[in-house]
Amino acid sequence: MTIENNAVSRSPVYGVDRVTIWLDRPASEAEFEALCEHCTCLTVTNDQPKFQANRKCKLDLFQPTRKCLRMAKEILRAETNADLTYVELARDVTLPNKARMALLIAFLGSVKVRGQRSLFVQCKGTFYCGKRAESGGRDGSVLAVYADKASKINNARPDADAMECFHVELRLSGKDALNKHGIRTLQDLIVFNHKQFWKKSLKFYALPRSKTKLGRLLAACSGGRADASDTAYLKRANRWLAKHSLDGPLVLHNALKATPELEHYLAPTDWNDLMKSIKK
């Protein structure tokens, strides 16, 4: 499924944003020329990492379609050992600016990334959850979220004036992280259930609409007074919201890391509720 240029799609588009495959033999770009019509870009790097005698060539595919992945599998065949070491799984929603920014704020204000100990940070308009730098010990799973670029998923190739999208991707590095989600071979990626993956990877919660009620819950979490005034509860909530906001929006994942007990008091929600909220 692809998005036509300048089209609006409230339905998520799923796909692979990038995949890195190591081959046990040298290769050339000419060998993979047929794939160029089915991905936005590909690179072939003949190199042998230190202490990796079975790795001779790195193939990177950007925004490949399922057909591209099937063709790559056919080109490599069984006689080539192809190790998947890095995959970016993405979900895009193309929306007008106001709705897109509303979705970004709603997402950050209600999401908790399963199994992620790191906090969200913001860099050049993108929000990251997880350590990215290899030199600093990159996490096996890193979530990236932005709302200021057009969708390229599934070889979309947008024009320069194409409408931008809300983009969320999970970057999986290393075999352990990939195996955790059932990705061991190209075939696993070809038949991958993206909807189920996103449902399992993220949790969503709804905060109370009343700041006073939120303040009461926060007080209960910290053993505060149960008979404080509404004004005191309101101030507590405002301090908590400000403390866990990142360049504007509240980041619930960070807030729950600091106040884990609050999660037990919050009502679970889901992606569909997020989409409904931006229509109001």
C-alpha positions in Angstrom: 0.0 0.0 0.0 1.4 3.4 -0.9 0.3 7.0 -0.3 -0.4 9.2 -3.4 1.4 12.5 -3.3 -0.4 15.2 -1.3 -3.1 12.6 -0.3 -4.5 12.5 3.3 -4.6 9.0 4.9 -6.0 8.7 8.4 -5.3 5.0 8.1 -1.8 3.9 9.2 0.6 2.7 6.5 3.0 0.0 7.7 6.3 -1.1 6.3 10.1 -1.5 6.7 12.0 1.8 6.7 15.4 0.2 6.5 16.9 -3.2 6.6 20.6 -4.2 6.9 21.7 -7.6 5.6 25.2 -9.0 5.9 26.3 -11.5 3.2 29.0 -14.1 3.5 30.4 -13.2 0.1 31.3 -10.1 -1.9 28.6 -8.6 -4.1 28.1 -5.6 -6.4 25.3 -3.1 -6.9 24.7 -4.5 -10.4 23.6 -7.8 -8.8 20.8 -6.0 -7.0 19.9 -3.5 -9.8 16.4 -5.0 -10.2 15.5 -4.0 -6.6 16.0 -0.3 -7.4 12.4 0.1 -8.7 11.0 -1.3 -5.4 12.9 0.7 -2.8 13.9 4.3 -2.5 17.6 3.5 -2.2 20.0 0.6 -1.7 23.7 0.5 -0.9 26.2 -2.3 -1.2 29.4 -2.1 0.9 32.1 -4.8 0.6 33.8 -4.9 3.9 34.7 -7.4 6.6 34.1 -6.3 10.2 36.7 -7.3 12.7 36.2 -10.7 14.2 33.4 -11.4 11.7 35.0 -13.8 9.1 31.6 -14.9 7.8 30.6 -11.3 6.8 32.0 -10.0 3.6 29.3 -7.5 2.3 26.7 -5.3 3.8 23.4 -4.7 1.9 21.2 -1.8 3.0 17.6 -1.4 1.6 15.7 1.7 2.3 11.8 1.7 2.3 11.6 -1.6 0.5 8.3 -3.0 -0.5 7.3 -6.6 0.2 8.0 -7.4 -3.4 11.5 -5.9 -3.0 12.2 -8.2 0.0 10.9 -11.2 -2.0 13.2 -10.3 -4.9 16.1 -9.9 -2.6 15.5 -13.3 -1.1 15.4 -14.8 -4.7 18.6 -13.1 -5.7 20.5 -14.3 -2.6 19.1 -17.9 -2.7 20.0 -20.6 -0.3 23.7 -20.7 -1.1 24.2 -17.2 0.3 24.2 -16.8 4.1 22.2 -13.6 4.7 22.2 -12.3 8.3 19.7 -9.6 9.2 21.3 -7.3 11.8 19.3 -4.1 11.7 15.6 -3.4 10.9 13.5 -0.3 11.2 9.7 -1.0 11.4 7.5 2.0 10.8 4.0 3.3 10.9 3.0 6.5 9.1 -0.2 8.6 9.0 -0.4 11.4 6.5 -2.4 14.4 7.9 -2.7 18.2 7.6 -0.4 20.1 9.9 -2.9 20.8 12.7 -4.1 17.2 13.0 -0.6 15.9 12.6 0.8 17.9 15.5 -2.3 17.1 17.6 -1.5 13.4 17.0 2.1 13.9 18.0 1.1 15.6 21.2 -1.6 12.9 21.9 0.9 10.1 21.2 3.6 11.4 23.5 1.1 12.2 26.2 -0.3 8.7 26.3 2.4 6.2 25.2 4.6 3.9 27.2 7.2 1.9 25.4 7.2 -1.7 26.5 10.5 -3.0 27.9 12.3 0.3 27.4 14.2 1.7 30.4 15.5 4.8 28.7 13.7 8.1 28.6 12.5 10.0 25.6 14.8 12.8 24.5 14.3 15.3 21.7 16.8 16.1 19.0 16.1 18.3 15.9 12.4 17.7 15.9 12.5 14.0 16.5 11.7 12.3 19.8 13.8 9.2 20.6 13.3 6.6 23.3 16.5 4.6 23.7 20.3 5.1 23.4 21.2 5.6 19.7 25.0 6.1 19.6 26.9 2.9 19.0 29.9 4.3 20.8 27.8 4.8 23.9 26.2 1.4 23.9 23.2 1.6 21.6 20.0 -0.1 22.8 18.8 -3.0 20.9 15.4 -1.3 20.5 15.0 2.5 19.9 11.7 4.3 19.2 11.8 7.4 17.0 8.9 9.7 16.5 8.5 12.8 14.3 5.9 14.7 12.4 7.8 16.9 9.9 8.6 14.7 6.9 6.6 13.1 4.1 6.1 9.3 4.2 8.5 7.2 2.1 7.3 3.8 3.4 6.9 1.2 0.7 8.9 3.1 -1.9 6.4 6.0 -1.9 8.9 8.6 -3.3 7.0 11.8 -2.4 7.3 15.1 -4.2 9.0 18.0 -2.6 5.6 19.6 -1.7 4.0 16.3 -0.5 2.0 16.5 2.7 4.0 15.5 5.8 3.2 12.5 8.0 3.2 11.4 11.7 6.0 8.8 11.7 6.8 6.3 14.4 9.5 3.7 13.9 11.1 1.1 16.1 14.8 0.5 15.3 15.9 -3.0 16.1 19.7 -3.6 16.3 21.3 -7.0 16.6 20.1 -10.5 16.4 18.8 -10.7 20.0 16.5 -7.7 19.5 15.3 -9.1 16.1 14.8 -12.6 17.4 12.6 -11.2 20.2 10.1 -10.1 17.5 10.5 -13.2 15.4 12.7 -11.7 12.7 15.5 -14.1 11.8 15.4 -14.3 8.0 14.1 -12.3 5.1 11.1 -14.6 4.9 10.2 -13.6 8.5 10.2 -9.9 7.3 8.2 -10.7 4.2 5.3 -12.2 6.2 5.7 -9.9 9.2 2.5 -8.9 11.0 3.1 -5.2 11.4 -0.3 -4.4 13.1 0.3 -7.1 15.8 3.8 -5.9 16.3 2.8 -2.3 17.1 -0.1 -3.5 19.3 2.4 -5.5 21.4 5.2 -2.9 21.5 3.4 0.1 22.8 1.0 0.7 25.7 -1.4 3.7 25.8 -3.0 5.3 28.8 -5.5 8.1 29.3 -4.8 10.7 32.0 -7.8 12.1 34.0 -9.3 15.1 32.3 -9.4 16.9 35.6 -6.0 18.1 36.9 -7.5 18.1 40.4 -8.2 14.4 40.0 -4.7 13.8 38.6 -3.3 15.6 41.6 -5.2 13.3 43.9 -3.8 10.2 42.2 -0.3 11.6 42.4 -0.8 12.3 46.1 -2.0 8.7 46.6 1.1 7.4 44.7 3.5 9.3 47.0 1.6 8.8 50.3 0.5 12.5 50.4 -2.4 13.9 52.3 -5.8 12.4 51.3 -7.6 15.5 52.6 -5.6 18.2 50.9 -7.5 21.1 49.1 -8.4 21.1 45.5 -6.0 23.9 45.0 -3.1 21.8 46.5 -4.0 18.9 44.2 -4.1 21.2 41.2 -0.7 22.6 42.0 0.7 19.1 42.4 -0.7 18.1 39.0 0.7 21.2 37.3 4.2 20.7 38.8 4.2 17.1 37.6 3.0 17.9 34.1 5.6 20.7 33.7 8.4 18.4 35.1 7.7 15.7 32.6 7.1 17.8 29.5 9.7 17.8 26.7 9.9 20.9 24.6 6.2 21.5 25.1 4.2 18.3 25.2 3.9 15.9 28.2 5.8 12.7 27.7 3.9 10.1 29.6 6.6 7.4 29.2 9.1 9.6 31.1 6.5 10.5 33.7 5.7 6.9 34.4 9.4 6.1 34.9 9.4 8.7 37.6 6.0 7.8 39.0 5.5 4.1 38.2 2.7 3.6 40.7 0.5 5.9 38.7 0.2 3.4 35.9 -2.1 1.2 38.1 -4.6 4.1 38.3 -4.7 5.0 34.7 -7.3 3.8 32.2 -5.8 1.9 29.2 -6.5 3.3 25.7 -5.3 2.4 22.2 -4.3 3.8 18.8 -7.9 4.1 17.6 -8.7 6.3 20.6 -5.8 8.5 19.7 -7.1 8.9 16.1 -10.5 9.7 17.4 -9.1 12.4 19.8 -7.6 14.4 16.9 -10.9 14.6 15.1 -12.6 16.5 17.9 
